[in-house]
């Protein structure tokens, strides 16, 4: 059982709290597994809104919010796309990912490393970050490539908007045409978020990918459902489904 309320008194043997549902209740400490002081700003009519378990990432693109030291998560998309990220400090995290094609008999497999520096500029309302996606293929003679990026996120972990610029690189060269990322999320309830992640490239025209989805996020995991489609006119084509599962770990 979980009780949320105001601490009335505490002794060596028990604690007494006042809850909204049952009033005052006294509990023996021998029956208490854990007591945590909660942020009162997160109390809502439908209960306590826990911290967003995946505030540093949308479907795949990062926000400028950083992982806390000792916190991390494992993210899996459609079984094949795997990412792990870990907060080394409150401002620096490192991640890695792969597509395990070797499970199907391939003698090679792709991998990527994702360092990220996040800097709070104005409390919890504005963050800046810089990072990279450094990729390669083990088992093949490949020079590798990836993406260098910078992002700015306006808003807290429950409601925010991110604008990012990324430059692809490979074979010793960096692209002169940036990829623009525009992503956002809005918390609509205790366990639900609306998410949109979009990419734009300006060349002879404007090309890109757009998406819209829902995140179901209880306290200990999250599941993303979304539709992803290119900006080009494709008749009645609605989009490619996206399904991702994330499991936080650590602090």
GIFENQUI-V161893 format. One record per residue. N is the residue number from 0. RES is the residue in one small letter. D_LAST is the distance of its C-alpha to the last C-alpha in Angstrom with 2 decimals. Layout:
n res d_last
N RES D_LAST
N RES D_LAST
This chain:
n res d_last
0 x 21.74
1 x 19.69
2 x 21.48
3 x 20.92
4 x 23.31
5 x 24.42
6 x 24.28
7 x 27.98
8 x 28.09
9 x 26.35
10 x 28.05
11 x 27.32
12 x 28.00
13 x 26.82
14 x 25.44
15 x 27.35
16 x 25.99
17 x 27.98
18 x 26.91
19 x 28.60
20 x 29.54
21 x 30.89
22 x 31.44
23 x 30.78
24 x 29.25
25 x 28.80
26 x 26.35
27 x 26.60
28 x 23.56
29 x 24.23
30 x 23.39
31 x 20.06
32 x 16.94
33 x 14.54
34 x 15.38
35 x 13.40
36 x 15.25
37 x 15.46
38 x 16.71
39 x 20.38
40 x 20.91
41 x 19.12
42 x 21.63
43 x 24.20
44 x 27.26
45 x 25.57
46 x 22.63
47 x 19.19
48 x 17.80
49 x 14.04
50 x 12.21
51 x 13.45
52 x 11.23
53 x 13.21
54 x 14.41
55 x 14.89
56 x 17.52
57 x 20.57
58 x 22.31
59 x 22.12
60 x 22.66
61 x 19.90
62 x 19.72
63 x 19.53
64 x 16.17
65 x 13.56
66 x 10.03
67 x 7.83
68 x 7.64
69 x 5.50
70 x 4.80
71 x 7.92
72 x 10.52
73 x 13.86
74 x 16.83
75 x 20.26
76 x 23.43
77 x 26.64
78 x 25.56
79 x 26.76
80 x 24.43
81 x 21.14
82 x 18.35
83 x 15.05
84 x 13.10
85 x 10.47
86 x 9.68
87 x 11.66
88 x 11.94
89 x 11.63
90 x 14.99
91 x 15.17
92 x 13.83
93 x 15.72
94 x 16.51
95 x 19.22
96 x 21.25
97 x 24.44
98 x 27.05
99 x 27.98
100 x 31.73
101 x 32.44
102 x 31.93
103 x 35.20
104 x 37.15
105 x 36.65
106 x 36.88
107 x 34.46
108 x 31.17
109 x 29.62
110 x 26.29
111 x 24.56
112 x 22.07
113 x 20.30
114 x 19.47
115 x 18.67
116 x 18.90
117 x 18.02
118 x 19.73
119 x 19.71
120 x 23.43
121 x 23.86
122 x 20.94
123 x 19.03
124 x 22.29
125 x 23.06
126 x 21.22
127 x 22.80
128 x 21.60
129 x 23.40
130 x 22.67
131 x 24.43
132 x 24.77
133 x 26.55
134 x 28.23
135 x 30.64
136 x 32.20
137 x 32.15
138 x 35.58
139 x 37.54
140 x 39.11
141 x 37.17
142 x 36.61
143 x 33.46
144 x 32.56
145 x 29.90
146 x 29.03
147 x 28.38
148 x 27.08
149 x 26.31
150 x 24.95
151 x 25.01
152 x 23.14
153 x 24.65
154 x 22.81
155 x 19.44
156 x 16.76
157 x 19.02
158 x 22.33
159 x 23.02
160 x 25.50
161 x 25.11
162 x 28.03
163 x 27.82
164 x 30.38
165 x 30.20
166 x 32.80
167 x 33.29
168 x 34.50
169 x 36.18
170 x 39.03
171 x 38.78
172 x 39.21
173 x 37.14
174 x 38.21
175 x 39.98
176 x 39.01
177 x 35.53
178 x 33.48
179 x 32.50
180 x 29.41
181 x 29.27
182 x 26.36
183 x 25.12
184 x 23.30
185 x 24.13
186 x 22.38
187 x 25.23
188 x 23.71
189 x 20.76
190 x 19.90
191 x 22.14
192 x 22.37
193 x 25.40
194 x 24.89
195 x 27.49
196 x 27.27
197 x 30.53
198 x 32.06
199 x 35.45
200 x 37.73
201 x 41.01
202 x 43.75
203 x 47.23
204 x 45.55
205 x 42.12
206 x 40.18
207 x 36.70
208 x 34.39
209 x 33.20
210 x 30.86
211 x 29.90
212 x 27.49
213 x 25.42
214 x 21.71
215 x 20.92
216 x 17.29
217 x 16.32
218 x 12.81
219 x 11.71
220 x 13.89
221 x 16.56
222 x 20.15
223 x 22.36
224 x 26.14
225 x 28.36
226 x 31.80
227 x 32.35
228 x 35.84
229 x 37.75
230 x 39.57
231 x 42.93
232 x 45.26
233 x 44.99
234 x 47.12
235 x 45.58
236 x 42.47
237 x 39.44
238 x 36.53
239 x 34.52
240 x 31.82
241 x 28.17
242 x 25.71
243 x 22.09
244 x 19.13
245 x 15.46
246 x 12.67
247 x 8.99
248 x 6.72
249 x 3.80
250 x 0.00
